[in-house]
Amino acid sequence: METRRIAKLEVSVIGLGCNNFGWRIDEPASLAVVNAALDAGINFFDTSDTYGKTKSEEFLGRALGARRSNVIIATKFGSEIDATHKGARPEYVRQACEDSLRRLGTDYIDLYQLHRPDPTTPIADTLGALNELVSAGKVLQIGCSNFSAAQIVEAKLASERLGAAQFVSVQNNYNMLERDDEADAIPECERLGLAYLPYFPLASGLLTGKIRKGKSVPTGTRIADIAWMKEKLTERNMNAVERLITFASVHKHTILELAMSWLLRLPVVASVIAGATTPDQVRANAAAPGWKLSASDLAAVEGILSSS
C-alpha cells in the first residue's frame, strides 16, 4: 500500500479507525478486523480513550500484541469519558496519557491527539503538558482533531512562543458530501505543512453504495441507529449519491473507491481514517485508493457535487 508522511511517521494512505471496537463489535471481531488490516498493508491505527468507553484501546493493544512495533498507533484524549475524565488541563493530559499507555499495552504513543478544543483551558497550557510527554518519550508526535483554521493558527503560535512541540496533524470530518474544511482547515494545513486526516470518509455509510434513494436504510447500520446521522439522508445528498454511483460504475469502479480516491487527490491528506466492523470491509477500504482520478474525472465529480 502507498504511504505518506505525518511529520516523521510513515503511514498507510488508508488507516483503520477503531471507533467500532467495544461498541459495535466485541473483542474477537475487533481482532479479526485488526488482522485483516495488517494483512492488507494498513499500518496506521486510530483510536481514542472514549471509543467503546475505553475498550477500543484495550482491544487494539491486545490485538496488536508483539506486532506493536510494526505499526503506528494514534489515539486521542479530551472528550468526556466521565465527569472527571475530560478536557485538556495539564494535569489531566498527563493522567490521560498514562491511562492510554496502560490500556494499549505500550510504552509510547506515535501520535497523541487532542480530540476537540477545550474552551476552559488555554491551548498553551495543554501544549506545555504535551511537550513534557514528548520530551519523556511517551509520545512521538502530537496532533489535534475538530480544530478550525483559527484554532490551528492559535496553537501554532502558542507552540512557537513556548518553544514546545507543535501539532503535526489535524483530524477533521471531511468527505464528498461534507466539504466545509475546504474553506477553512485544509488551506491552513497546506500553508503550515501539517498532515490532514479525514474521518467519516464515507459520510457515515452514504458513500458505500449500500444506501440508495427511495430504499429503506439497511438495519444495523450506524446511520439507521443514530439520530444525528439520519439527518444526512437529505434529498440533495441522496441525489448526489445516485449520480456518483452512476459515474463510478461507468468507469468500472464503486462509489466507495471513488470516495477514497477523491480524498487522496489532495497531497495534504496523509491517511484516510476508515472504520470497519468486518474483515471484508477492511479489505474493501484498503483496495479503494487504486483509482487515480484524472483532471477530467475530478471536474466531472465537481459538477455532480455542485449541482446535486
Secondary structure, DSSP 8 states (H G I E B T S, - for coil): --EEEETTEEEESEEEE-TTBTTTB-HHHHHHHHHHHHHTT--EEE--TTGGGGHHHHHHHHHHGGGGGGSEEEEEE-S-SBTTB-S--HHHHHHHHHHHHHHHT-S-EEEEEE-S--TTS-HHHHHHHHHHHHHTTSEEEEEEES--HHHHHHHHHHHHHHT---EEEEEEE-BTTB-GGGGTHHHHHHHHT-EEEEE-TTGGGTTSS-S-TTS---TTSHHHH-HHHHTT--HHHHHHHHHHHHHHHHTT--HHHHHHHHHTTSTTB--EEEE-SSHHHHHHHHHGGG----HHHHHHHHHHHHH-
